[in-house]
């Protein structure tokens, strides 16, 4: 038996990868050993329930009772994919007013930037960046009163004990007020924009617990933390319908109109409008149990009448059952990683990050539109998606055997293709040029950096290839082929042929993923060159799969694409930056040169010994305290592909502020970005690669199921 080749192969896999494929993972035990426990009020410990299209972030009460307290931490947001708003464009601003021509290769190319002058152009760019912005839809919390009749503060709540069971999606909260127990259960429905709560307390009978619904006003700021209650005269909130067990509220601002329906378990529940946008719901004092479901609806002209007639809002019991069934189905599907047998003391923390990152990306990053970097919790960059980040938000779903969750957002590219085509045509290129900072309709937002980025361009080909790898059928080819080829058409036309050196180059007029270089002088960034080669080669494979002839223009670019720039045996960040490793400012931000052989497989352009020397130089010299959350998993990917498993672990768990994972699993960056989902998604992509390509040390004894390696 010991000489059996199959037996020897299995032993080799176990010894090198440290895995035990024959022992099935108990997924419920795996998930529930990382149940989140909160025992004190902490601005960074709020917990989110959601379903990918809708999210509701709660404080220690299980609802959104203290939004001001949490505003500078993880805010108490309520957001949905459909919740977008624009302030009136009274200036009639157009994207053309933000354009500026840049000279490159003998012609001028217009880019949408943020001009500082003249004033009209500056105002236009600011308006177009700020609008549309994602809305905070409403604040649903408790109105808590002490025995003496004064309003309770968060300091008045004692004996706090809150848990989030990710196996069922149940948020269970306990606290005392005036020495009386309050028990709260909260669930988010997984198929509709609804949240349900059950409260058990004697304080219901004394009238000390009521429900409070408030409608904040949107800001035009970079952040919207959902607690702006100024400008009450600029929007309208009304009760359209009240009943002893139901109420419908309407919120109207500018051209936006949406509704919240509340269904209660108790009869004789009263609704009072306390202020312009502030409603108090008082349960009957005859019971010490109160159940409520809040459903959020987008504008529809007959919606109020329709939802009044129909019992469309699920009960608490229905929502709880729906949540438990959906979450158990999620956890039982796709991949799993068990690190409980590892001897390294860091293993439990890494496993915690893995479980919480799966939960957070499921509820924040699985909608029909690419997510913003702070998901459905609060606005960053006005709530707008950044397409270069879509790789980090979505690739891991395919690697974890859940490619359908990635594909939910791919139809958005088809929907917004016309906007991407418009950018390419405006700049004199073929095909489609994918936006950087955008919104649901795909319009480009002006940006002095984003307009010059190109590393989002090949992403669609990467996504489509992951989908084809999973399905392997002609239907998938037919679904994505047009955009694969149009994406590649832009890439081939963007590459400029240098007649002197007889090669194609990328740039000038670009900023690489490491955003430390001037667009006017930058060309041939290493990572982007490799990504260009991989994507055009993959587009050729798609043509072959479809029985089409190879594209001559793709083939020409591939045959003469510039080599990866090297100096002193190390890959440069860009060919134009010969001082990549001597100028300190070039040793900050993303070390994207590592993505050349980390996010990407080896291409014919790559020399592995050179990449190993590059990795060592970056590891030793980089200013890791000036990085972002996805830089650590990217580094771990490169270490894995280079056969450095110890370095892969060290990268994932590097003790740097931007590699902090809070009690709720959020990847903290700084006071501005208190959560950062690209870090969570990057972590999941990295550990999938590490499991499937030997990126864990043998001593970790990793067990995993149903993971797929990266291309």
Secondary structure, DSSP 8 states (H G I E B T S, - for coil): -TT-HHHHHHHHHHHHH---TTS---HHHHHHTT-EEE-S--TT--EEEE-SSEEEEE-TTSS-S-HHHHTTSS---EEETT-EE----TT---GGGGEEEEEETTEEEEEE-----SHHHHHHHHHHHHSSEE----EEEEEEB-TTSSB--GGG-EEEEEEEETTTTEEEEEEEETTEEEEEEEEE-SSSSEEEEEEE-GGGTTT-EEEEEE------SS-B-S-----GGGSEEEEEEEETTEEEEEEEETTEEEEEEEEESSTT-EEEEEETTEEEEE--TT-SEEEEEEEEE---TTHHHHHHHS--S--HHHHHHHHHHHHHHHHHSS-EEE-TT--STTHHHHHHHHHHHHHHHHHHS-SSS---TTTTTSBSGGG--BGGGHHHHHHHHHHTT-HHHHHTTTHHHHHTHHHHHHHHHHTT-SS----SB--TT------TTGGGB-TTTTHHHHHHHHHHHHH-SHHHHHHHHHHHHHHHHHHHHHSEEETTTTEEE-BSS-B-SS--S-TTT-B-BHHHHHHHHHHHHHHHHHHHHTT----HHHHHHHHHB----EETTEE-SBTT-TTTTTSGGGGSS--GGGGGGTTS---TT--HHHHHHHHHHHHHH--TTS--HHHHHHHHHHHHHTT-HHHHHHHHT---GGGEE-TTS-EE-SSS-S--HHHHHHHHHHHHHHHHTT-S-GGG--EEES-----
